[in-house]
Amino acid sequence: MKIIETLKLNKWYGAGQNRVHVLRDIDFSVDEGDFVAIIGQSGSGKSTLMNILGCLDTQSSGVCRIRGVDIGPLDSDRLAELRGKSIGFIFQRYNLLAALNATDNVALPAVYAGAGRRERLARAKQLLANLGLGDKLENRPTELSGGQQQRVSIARALMNGGDIILADEPTGALDSKSGENVMAILTDLNRQGHTIVLVTHDPNIAAYAKRSVEIRDGEIIADVRREPCPPPSGGAGQANPPENAWLFRKDQLVEAFKMSVQAILAHKMRSVLTMLGIIIGIASVVSVVALGRGSQQKIIANINAMGTNTITVYPGAGFGDRRANRVKTLTVGDSDMLGRQTYLASSTPVSASSGTLVYRNISVNAQLSGVGEQYFDVKGLSPAQGRFFDADDVRRNASYVVIDDNTRKKLFPSGENPIGQVLLFKRQPLEIIGVAKKQDTVFGPTDTLNLWAPYTTVMNKITGTKHISSIVVKVKNDVRPLMAEKNLSALLAARHGKTDFFTQNTDSIKKTIESTTGTMTLLISGIALISLVVGGIGVMNIMLVSVTERTREIGLRIAVGAKQGNIMQQFLIEAVLICLIGGVLGIGVSYLIGLVFDMFVTDFAMAYSAGPMLLALACSSAIGIVFGFVPARNASRLNPIEALSRE
């Protein structure tokens, strides 16, 4: 039975005047179980014929059949499948992968054939043991002699069965003793039923074959049989792929992942340099977002210190209204009316007055605010000493006052207890009953001296006015502040007959600041993303260099059965892994930046969250896919003949 057959096979290289006719009308066949030596001088065309028979190259015209299948119409993946199932290669230069040990080098063809890991490793070890390398299973190629490396190459050719073994100058790089051992192994394999086609220029090596075919200038000039071809006795068995397609794809993915990790570890420095751009980009993005969130939280905390869900009503048309001081329209009645609304938790009038504050021999300017008992809760104030006044104190016009921390420091610098002491504000005595805890405003710390007294006391005993400076209301938690602001504005406008007031909503301030800081964070993050893109370009460039450096490795993988998808998958996984690892390291660098930032900045801290980090990792993965695609595609499209011949 003819296992290999060619009819009128021709091969040309080049075009125009440079066109070279390498093979001329080759009619040639090999029976199953035969041992054929193709002999000829360099440039005779024997290696080209071998490459076509091994499905690494295609003819320009004519027919080439392997096991009855015409290889001419087959695409690269179908050719790879045919190589993986039926053909084993033995190369003059061994072509072993330096990053793999002997066992993994032998098992490589079975990876692309889809054999299970246990099965292929067991078979690889058995093949090596059969060839006298049972004690070299974990050795890498650099730890083996030339003869041992060639035996590993022979074991690899047998991995998927090796029904057809193509040996290209298998003894060319060996000493005579090692060459004899290799030829003895090939002769024994032929006795076991393997079909062997040997290319050589040495007549002594060709003498081992049962049949010699001589080529000169691309033509067969002699075909001599020394021994008859025995009936085939079958090969040495084949590593069978799993029947389950999902398991096959899963195993292929796992193996591609492992090979990608091996490639990254084999070139550690190059991998780290490739990751550098991604590390800088991810660290920049995460740090900027954390810085933006931290500053935003600080500002929001300061706004909350002004009072959570509060709305303040002022007389006049706005903060820039110069006539606001002359507008006297807000009253305690307005505050009481608002306090009865179901959507408001509380309402307190504010009657403000500035004047001279005297304590013993100290005289200073201060701001006194007449407020209701609910004011302190609305504004988020808490007592550091003493207590705040209550509703009964407001009702009795009690001459009580609560001072802030600035006033305490100014009037009692020696640390004397201020509780029970009497102050004079505009010559009106006020007894200190409490000190409020220090509270910075949204604009930072202030030196203003603030005091609070019952609004009834201020209006009846100090200012003598019936109108108030402002009204502060607290919106219920289940009510939207903007809706409450709209309703109370309509109510007050109807009560006054016109809109002679304006409102300040802390929720609006908060949303404005959140929007502003969010926009700034987005802008700076966009700038930081540029470094990610630059890092991605760096990944692409390094991967392109990697493809160039590993051309022979890629050619070998294609020769032993790897399809375009296998090669592309491996290089894409490498790119994604590099970007993912760079992303994780970038997040770590960002945390280090945060620690250093906290050492020097005590006002607020960088706020990290899982969302931006996951988004950053997703971006790094996307960069690996996008910028790794071109190198991966280039690798998958390499011509195996050119790749294997690359130094």
MITOR-261265 format. One line per 5 residues: number of its first residue (from 1); their letters; for each residue x, y, z of C-alpha. Coordinates in steps of 0.2 Angstrom, whole numbers, plus 5000, padded with zeros to 4 digits. Example, Ala and Ser with C-alpha at 12.3 -4.5 7.8 and 13.67 -1.06 7.14 Angstrom:
1> AS> 5062/4978/5039 ~ 5068/4995/5036 $
//
This chain:
1> MKIIE> 5000/5000/5000 ~ 5007/5017/4995 ~ 5008/5028/5010 ~ 5017/5042/5000 ~ 5014/5046/4982 $
6> TLKLN> 5019/5060/4970 ~ 5014/5063/4952 ~ 5022/5076/4940 ~ 5028/5086/4956 ~ 5036/5102/4952 $
11> KWYGA> 5042/5116/4963 ~ 5048/5134/4958 ~ 5055/5147/4969 ~ 5056/5166/4965 ~ 5048/5175/4950 $
16> GQNRV> 5054/5182/4933 ~ 5072/5180/4929 ~ 5076/5174/4947 ~ 5064/5160/4945 ~ 5072/5143/4950 $
21> HVLRD> 5065/5126/4945 ~ 5069/5116/4960 ~ 5059/5100/4957 ~ 5055/5093/4940 ~ 5041/5081/4936 $
26> IDFSV> 5045/5070/4951 ~ 5035/5053/4951 ~ 5039/5045/4967 ~ 5030/5033/4979 ~ 5034/5025/4996 $
31> DEGDF> 5026/5009/5002 ~ 5020/5007/5020 ~ 5034/5000/5031 ~ 5048/5004/5018 ~ 5065/5012/5022 $
36> VAIIG> 5069/5024/5009 ~ 5085/5035/5007 ~ 5084/5051/4996 ~ 5102/5055/4992 ~ 5110/5069/4982 $
41> QSGSG> 5122/5084/4983 ~ 5118/5100/4991 ~ 5106/5110/4980 ~ 5099/5095/4972 ~ 5081/5097/4978 $
46> KSTLM> 5081/5083/4991 ~ 5077/5094/5006 ~ 5063/5103/4996 ~ 5055/5086/4992 ~ 5057/5081/5010 $
51> NILGC> 5048/5097/5016 ~ 5033/5094/5003 ~ 5032/5076/5009 ~ 5031/5082/5027 ~ 5017/5095/5023 $
56> LDTQS> 5029/5109/5028 ~ 5028/5115/5010 ~ 5017/5114/4995 ~ 5021/5109/4977 ~ 5019/5122/4963 $
61> SGVCR> 5011/5109/4952 ~ 5008/5091/4952 ~ 5000/5080/4965 ~ 5007/5074/4982 ~ 4997/5062/4992 $
66> IRGVD> 5000/5056/5010 ~ 4989/5041/5015 ~ 4979/5045/4999 ~ 4975/5063/5004 ~ 4980/5076/4991 $
71> IGPLD> 4989/5089/5002 ~ 4988/5103/4988 ~ 4971/5110/4992 ~ 4973/5109/5011 ~ 4975/5125/5021 $
76> SDRLA> 4988/5127/5035 ~ 4977/5120/5049 ~ 4973/5104/5039 ~ 4991/5102/5035 ~ 4995/5104/5053 $
81> ELRGK> 4982/5091/5058 ~ 4989/5078/5045 ~ 5007/5081/5051 ~ 5002/5079/5069 ~ 4993/5062/5066 $
86> SIGFI> 5004/5054/5053 ~ 5022/5062/5052 ~ 5036/5063/5064 ~ 5052/5074/5060 ~ 5070/5071/5065 $
91> FQRYN> 5080/5086/5061 ~ 5099/5087/5059 ~ 5100/5101/5072 ~ 5088/5092/5084 ~ 5077/5108/5086 $
96> LLAAL> 5073/5105/5104 ~ 5065/5119/5115 ~ 5078/5125/5127 ~ 5065/5130/5140 ~ 5058/5112/5141 $
101> NATDN> 5065/5096/5148 ~ 5067/5080/5138 ~ 5050/5073/5144 ~ 5041/5089/5139 ~ 5050/5091/5122 $
106> VALPA> 5045/5073/5118 ~ 5027/5076/5123 ~ 5025/5092/5113 ~ 5017/5084/5098 ~ 5004/5076/5109 $
111> VYAGA> 4999/5093/5116 ~ 4993/5099/5099 ~ 4985/5082/5096 ~ 4975/5084/5111 ~ 4981/5069/5121 $
116> GRRER> 4978/5070/5140 ~ 4992/5076/5151 ~ 4995/5060/5161 ~ 4994/5049/5145 ~ 5006/5059/5135 $
121> LARAK> 5019/5061/5149 ~ 5018/5042/5153 ~ 5021/5039/5134 ~ 5035/5051/5133 ~ 5044/5044/5148 $
126> QLLAN> 5042/5026/5140 ~ 5049/5032/5123 ~ 5064/5040/5131 ~ 5067/5024/5142 ~ 5066/5013/5126 $
131> LGLGD> 5079/5024/5119 ~ 5091/5023/5134 ~ 5087/5040/5141 ~ 5077/5034/5156 ~ 5089/5043/5168 $
136> KLENR> 5088/5060/5158 ~ 5069/5063/5159 ~ 5071/5080/5168 ~ 5087/5086/5159 ~ 5086/5101/5147 $
141> PTELS> 5094/5100/5130 ~ 5109/5110/5136 ~ 5112/5096/5148 ~ 5112/5082/5135 ~ 5125/5077/5122 $
146> GGQQQ> 5122/5078/5104 ~ 5118/5060/5102 ~ 5106/5061/5117 ~ 5098/5076/5110 ~ 5095/5067/5093 $
151> RVSIA> 5087/5052/5103 ~ 5075/5064/5111 ~ 5071/5071/5094 ~ 5068/5053/5088 ~ 5057/5050/5103 $
156> RALMN> 5047/5066/5099 ~ 5045/5059/5081 ~ 5037/5044/5088 ~ 5026/5053/5101 ~ 5010/5053/5090 $
161> GGDII> 5014/5036/5082 ~ 5026/5041/5069 ~ 5019/5030/5055 ~ 5030/5041/5044 ~ 5046/5046/5050 $
166> LADEP> 5055/5059/5040 ~ 5074/5061/5045 ~ 5083/5076/5037 ~ 5102/5072/5039 ~ 5099/5064/5056 $
171> TGALD> 5118/5061/5058 ~ 5125/5077/5051 ~ 5129/5085/5067 ~ 5135/5069/5076 ~ 5151/5060/5078 $
176> SKSGE> 5153/5043/5069 ~ 5149/5032/5085 ~ 5133/5043/5089 ~ 5128/5042/5070 ~ 5129/5023/5070 $
181> NVMAI> 5118/5022/5086 ~ 5105/5034/5078 ~ 5105/5023/5062 ~ 5103/5007/5072 ~ 5088/5015/5081 $
186> LTDLN> 5080/5020/5064 ~ 5083/5002/5057 ~ 5075/4995/5072 ~ 5060/5007/5071 ~ 5058/5001/5053 $
191> RQGHT> 5058/4983/5058 ~ 5044/4988/5070 ~ 5033/4994/5055 ~ 5037/5013/5054 ~ 5039/5020/5037 $
196> IVLVT> 5056/5030/5036 ~ 5061/5042/5023 ~ 5079/5048/5026 ~ 5088/5062/5017 ~ 5107/5062/5016 $
201> HDPNI> 5121/5066/5005 ~ 5132/5052/5013 ~ 5131/5035/5003 ~ 5137/5026/5019 ~ 5121/5032/5028 $
206> AAYAK> 5110/5028/5013 ~ 5116/5010/5014 ~ 5106/5007/5029 ~ 5090/5009/5019 ~ 5081/4996/5009 $
211> RSVEI> 5079/5008/4994 ~ 5089/5023/4988 ~ 5083/5037/4977 ~ 5096/5048/4970 ~ 5091/5066/4964 $
216> RDGEI> 5101/5078/4954 ~ 5096/5095/4948 ~ 5078/5092/4954 ~ 5076/5076/4944 ~ 5076/5057/4950 $
221> IADVR> 5091/5049/4941 ~ 5092/5033/4950 ~ 5080/5022/4961 ~ 5088/5006/4968 ~ 5081/4994/4979 $
226> REPCP> 5092/4983/4990 ~ 5080/4974/5000 ~ 5061/4970/4997 ~ 5048/4980/5007 ~ 5041/4969/5020 $
231> PPSGG> 5022/4969/5024 ~ 5018/4982/5037 ~ 5017/4976/5054 ~ 5009/4993/5062 ~ 5017/5007/5071 $
236> AGQAN> 5021/5009/5089 ~ 5004/5016/5094 ~ 4997/5033/5095 ~ 4992/5045/5109 ~ 4974/5047/5107 $
241> PPENA> 4965/5063/5109 ~ 4950/5065/5121 ~ 4933/5062/5113 ~ 4925/5076/5122 ~ 4928/5092/5112 $
246> WLFRK> 4926/5104/5127 ~ 4939/5094/5136 ~ 4951/5095/5121 ~ 4949/5114/5120 ~ 4951/5116/5139 $
251> DQLVE> 4967/5105/5139 ~ 4974/5116/5124 ~ 4970/5132/5134 ~ 4979/5125/5149 ~ 4994/5119/5140 $
256> AFKMS> 4995/5136/5130 ~ 4994/5145/5147 ~ 5008/5134/5154 ~ 5019/5137/5139 ~ 5016/5155/5140 $
261> VQAIL> 5022/5155/5158 ~ 5037/5146/5154 ~ 5041/5158/5140 ~ 5039/5173/5152 ~ 5050/5165/5165 $
266> AHKMR> 5063/5160/5152 ~ 5065/5179/5148 ~ 5063/5187/5165 ~ 5072/5204/5162 ~ 5063/5206/5145 $
271> SVLTM> 5046/5202/5153 ~ 5049/5215/5167 ~ 5054/5228/5155 ~ 5039/5225/5145 ~ 5028/5226/5160 $
276> LGIII> 5036/5243/5165 ~ 5024/5254/5155 ~ 5009/5244/5161 ~ 5015/5246/5179 ~ 5017/5265/5177 $
281> GIASV> 5000/5267/5168 ~ 4990/5256/5181 ~ 4999/5264/5196 ~ 4995/5282/5189 ~ 4977/5278/5185 $
286> VSVVA> 4973/5270/5202 ~ 4983/5283/5212 ~ 4974/5297/5203 ~ 4957/5290/5206 ~ 4961/5286/5225 $
291> LGRGS> 4968/5304/5227 ~ 4952/5311/5219 ~ 4941/5300/5230 ~ 4950/5305/5245 ~ 4949/5323/5242 $
296> QQKII> 4931/5322/5238 ~ 4927/5312/5254 ~ 4936/5326/5264 ~ 4926/5340/5255 ~ 4910/5330/5258 $
301> ANINA> 4914/5327/5276 ~ 4917/5346/5278 ~ 4900/5350/5270 ~ 4892/5337/5281 ~ 4900/5347/5296 $
306> MGTNT> 4889/5362/5290 ~ 4874/5351/5293 ~ 4867/5336/5284 ~ 4852/5338/5273 ~ 4850/5356/5278 $
311> ITVYP> 4843/5371/5269 ~ 4846/5389/5275 ~ 4834/5403/5270 ~ 4842/5421/5269 ~ 4833/5437/5265 $
316> GAGFG> 4837/5446/5249 ~ 4840/5441/5231 ~ 4856/5431/5233 ~ 4874/5432/5241 ~ 4879/5446/5230 $
321> DRRAN> 4864/5457/5235 ~ 4870/5473/5243 ~ 4852/5477/5249 ~ 4851/5460/5259 ~ 4855/5469/5276 $
326> RVKTL> 4840/5481/5273 ~ 4828/5467/5269 ~ 4818/5463/5285 ~ 4805/5450/5280 ~ 4810/5433/5289 $
331> TVGDS> 4802/5431/5306 ~ 4801/5418/5319 ~ 4783/5414/5313 ~ 4790/5409/5296 ~ 4802/5397/5305 $
336> DMLGR> 4787/5390/5316 ~ 4777/5388/5300 ~ 4791/5378/5291 ~ 4793/5368/5307 ~ 4776/5361/5305 $
341> QTYLA> 4779/5354/5288 ~ 4779/5335/5286 ~ 4794/5334/5275 ~ 4805/5344/5287 ~ 4812/5337/5303 $
346> SSTPV> 4815/5353/5311 ~ 4816/5372/5309 ~ 4826/5385/5319 ~ 4827/5404/5317 ~ 4844/5412/5318 $
351> SASSG> 4846/5430/5324 ~ 4864/5435/5321 ~ 4873/5450/5329 ~ 4891/5456/5329 ~ 4899/5466/5343 $
356> TLVYR> 4912/5467/5357 ~ 4914/5453/5369 ~ 4922/5457/5386 ~ 4928/5445/5399 ~ 4938/5453/5413 $
361> NISVN> 4952/5463/5405 ~ 4950/5454/5388 ~ 4940/5463/5374 ~ 4937/5455/5357 ~ 4925/5456/5342 $
366> AQLSG> 4914/5441/5341 ~ 4899/5434/5331 ~ 4883/5430/5342 ~ 4870/5419/5334 ~ 4853/5418/5342 $
371> VGEQY> 4846/5400/5338 ~ 4834/5387/5343 ~ 4838/5372/5354 ~ 4837/5361/5338 ~ 4851/5371/5329 $
376> FDVKG> 4865/5361/5336 ~ 4858/5344/5330 ~ 4855/5352/5313 ~ 4873/5358/5311 ~ 4881/5342/5318 $
381> LSPAQ> 4888/5351/5333 ~ 4892/5342/5350 ~ 4898/5348/5367 ~ 4916/5347/5372 ~ 4912/5354/5389 $
386> GRFFD> 4895/5358/5398 ~ 4879/5357/5389 ~ 4869/5365/5375 ~ 4853/5375/5380 ~ 4836/5367/5378 $
391> ADDVR> 4818/5372/5374 ~ 4814/5378/5391 ~ 4830/5390/5391 ~ 4823/5397/5374 ~ 4806/5399/5382 $
396> RNASY> 4813/5408/5397 ~ 4824/5420/5388 ~ 4838/5413/5398 ~ 4854/5423/5397 ~ 4865/5407/5393 $
401> VVIDD> 4878/5406/5380 ~ 4888/5392/5371 ~ 4905/5396/5365 ~ 4916/5388/5352 ~ 4934/5382/5354 $
406> NTRKK> 4941/5398/5346 ~ 4933/5409/5360 ~ 4938/5397/5373 ~ 4956/5398/5368 ~ 4955/5417/5367 $
411> LFPSG> 4946/5421/5383 ~ 4954/5407/5394 ~ 4972/5404/5387 ~ 4978/5397/5404 ~ 4965/5382/5402 $
416> ENPIG> 4953/5389/5416 ~ 4936/5380/5416 ~ 4924/5392/5406 ~ 4908/5384/5412 ~ 4899/5396/5424 $
421> QVLLF> 4909/5411/5419 ~ 4900/5427/5414 ~ 4903/5436/5398 ~ 4897/5453/5392 ~ 4891/5455/5374 $
426> KRQPL> 4886/5472/5370 ~ 4886/5475/5389 ~ 4873/5461/5391 ~ 4879/5448/5404 ~ 4878/5430/5397 $
431> EIIGV> 4883/5414/5407 ~ 4893/5401/5398 ~ 4884/5384/5400 ~ 4894/5374/5386 ~ 4909/5374/5374 $
436> AKKQD> 4906/5366/5357 ~ 4919/5354/5349 ~ 4931/5361/5336 ~ 4923/5360/5319 ~ 4932/5366/5303 $
441> TVFGP> 4921/5373/5289 ~ 4921/5367/5271 ~ 4933/5380/5267 ~ 4945/5375/5281 ~ 4949/5381/5298 $
446> TDTLN> 4943/5399/5303 ~ 4948/5411/5317 ~ 4931/5419/5319 ~ 4924/5419/5337 ~ 4907/5411/5337 $
451> LWAPY> 4894/5411/5351 ~ 4877/5404/5352 ~ 4862/5410/5363 ~ 4843/5407/5363 ~ 4836/5417/5349 $
456> TTVMN> 4823/5424/5361 ~ 4837/5431/5372 ~ 4846/5439/5358 ~ 4830/5447/5350 ~ 4823/5453/5367 $
461> KITGT> 4838/5457/5377 ~ 4852/5462/5364 ~ 4846/5467/5347 ~ 4827/5471/5351 ~ 4822/5467/5333 $
466> KHISS> 4807/5456/5328 ~ 4815/5450/5312 ~ 4828/5436/5310 ~ 4844/5434/5300 ~ 4840/5417/5293 $
471> IVVKV> 4831/5401/5295 ~ 4839/5384/5295 ~ 4828/5368/5292 ~ 4833/5350/5292 ~ 4825/5339/5279 $
476> KNDVR> 4819/5322/5284 ~ 4830/5307/5278 ~ 4817/5300/5267 ~ 4813/5316/5258 ~ 4823/5322/5243 $
481> PLMAE> 4832/5339/5248 ~ 4829/5347/5231 ~ 4810/5343/5232 ~ 4809/5350/5250 ~ 4818/5366/5244 $
486> KNLSA> 4806/5368/5230 ~ 4791/5366/5242 ~ 4797/5377/5256 ~ 4801/5391/5243 ~ 4784/5390/5236 $
491> LLAAR> 4776/5391/5254 ~ 4787/5406/5259 ~ 4784/5415/5243 ~ 4765/5413/5245 ~ 4766/5419/5264 $
496> HGKTD> 4776/5434/5259 ~ 4767/5438/5243 ~ 4784/5438/5234 ~ 4801/5430/5233 ~ 4811/5441/5245 $
501> FFTQN> 4823/5427/5250 ~ 4835/5414/5243 ~ 4840/5397/5249 ~ 4856/5387/5251 ~ 4855/5368/5250 $
506> TDSIK> 4870/5358/5257 ~ 4864/5344/5245 ~ 4866/5355/5230 ~ 4883/5361/5236 ~ 4888/5342/5239 $
511> KTIES> 4882/5337/5222 ~ 4891/5352/5213 ~ 4908/5347/5222 ~ 4906/5329/5218 ~ 4903/5333/5200 $
516> TTGTM> 4918/5345/5200 ~ 4930/5333/5208 ~ 4923/5318/5198 ~ 4926/5328/5182 ~ 4944/5333/5187 $
521> TLLIS> 4947/5314/5192 ~ 4941/5309/5175 ~ 4952/5322/5166 ~ 4967/5317/5176 ~ 4963/5298/5174 $
526> GIALI> 4962/5301/5155 ~ 4979/5308/5155 ~ 4985/5294/5165 ~ 4977/5282/5153 ~ 4989/5288/5139 $
531> SLVVG> 5003/5280/5149 ~ 4993/5264/5148 ~ 4992/5265/5129 ~ 5011/5269/5128 ~ 5014/5254/5139 $
536> GIGVM> 5003/5244/5127 ~ 5013/5249/5112 ~ 5028/5244/5122 ~ 5021/5227/5124 ~ 5017/5225/5106 $
541> NIMLV> 5035/5230/5101 ~ 5043/5218/5113 ~ 5031/5204/5108 ~ 5036/5208/5090 ~ 5054/5206/5095 $
546> SVTER> 5050/5190/5104 ~ 5042/5183/5088 ~ 5058/5187/5079 ~ 5069/5179/5092 ~ 5058/5164/5093 $
551> TREIG> 5056/5160/5075 ~ 5064/5143/5075 ~ 5053/5138/5091 ~ 5037/5143/5082 ~ 5043/5134/5066 $
556> LRIAV> 5046/5118/5076 ~ 5029/5120/5085 ~ 5021/5121/5068 ~ 5031/5106/5062 ~ 5025/5095/5076 $
561> GAKQG> 5007/5099/5073 ~ 5003/5116/5080 ~ 4989/5125/5071 ~ 4988/5144/5068 ~ 4976/5145/5082 $
566> NIMQQ> 4988/5136/5094 ~ 5002/5148/5090 ~ 4991/5164/5091 ~ 4983/5158/5107 ~ 5000/5156/5116 $
571> FLIEA> 5006/5173/5111 ~ 4990/5181/5115 ~ 4990/5173/5132 ~ 5008/5179/5135 ~ 5003/5197/5131 $
576> VLICL> 4988/5196/5142 ~ 4998/5188/5156 ~ 5012/5201/5155 ~ 4999/5215/5156 ~ 4989/5207/5170 $
581> IGGVL> 5005/5204/5180 ~ 5010/5222/5176 ~ 4992/5228/5182 ~ 4994/5219/5199 ~ 5011/5226/5201 $
586> GIGVS> 5004/5243/5197 ~ 4991/5242/5210 ~ 5004/5237/5222 ~ 5015/5252/5217 ~ 4999/5263/5220 $
591> YLIGL> 4997/5256/5237 ~ 5015/5261/5241 ~ 5012/5278/5234 ~ 4997/5279/5246 ~ 5008/5274/5261 $
596> VFDMF> 5021/5288/5257 ~ 5007/5300/5254 ~ 5000/5297/5271 ~ 5017/5299/5279 ~ 5018/5317/5273 $
601> VTDFA> 4999/5322/5271 ~ 4989/5321/5287 ~ 4974/5331/5282 ~ 4966/5317/5271 ~ 4971/5300/5265 $
606> MAYSA> 4970/5292/5247 ~ 4954/5282/5246 ~ 4956/5265/5237 ~ 4941/5255/5231 ~ 4939/5238/5222 $
611> GPMLL> 4930/5246/5207 ~ 4944/5256/5199 ~ 4956/5242/5203 ~ 4945/5229/5194 ~ 4943/5242/5180 $
616> ALACS> 4962/5245/5179 ~ 4965/5226/5178 ~ 4951/5224/5164 ~ 4960/5238/5154 ~ 4977/5230/5156 $
621> SAIGI> 4969/5213/5149 ~ 4961/5223/5135 ~ 4978/5231/5131 ~ 4986/5214/5131 ~ 4973/5207/5119 $
626> VFGFV> 4973/5222/5107 ~ 4992/5225/5107 ~ 4996/5207/5107 ~ 4985/5203/5092 ~ 4997/5209/5079 $
631> PARNA> 5012/5199/5086 ~ 5002/5184/5089 ~ 4995/5184/5071 ~ 5012/5187/5064 ~ 5018/5172/5073 $
636> SRLNP> 5004/5161/5068 ~ 5007/5165/5050 ~ 5026/5161/5049 ~ 5031/5149/5035 ~ 5038/5134/5044 $
641> IEALS> 5052/5131/5032 ~ 5058/5149/5034 ~ 5056/5148/5052 ~ 5065/5132/5055 ~ 5080/5138/5044 $
646> RE> 5082/5154/5054 ~ 5097/5155/5065 $
//
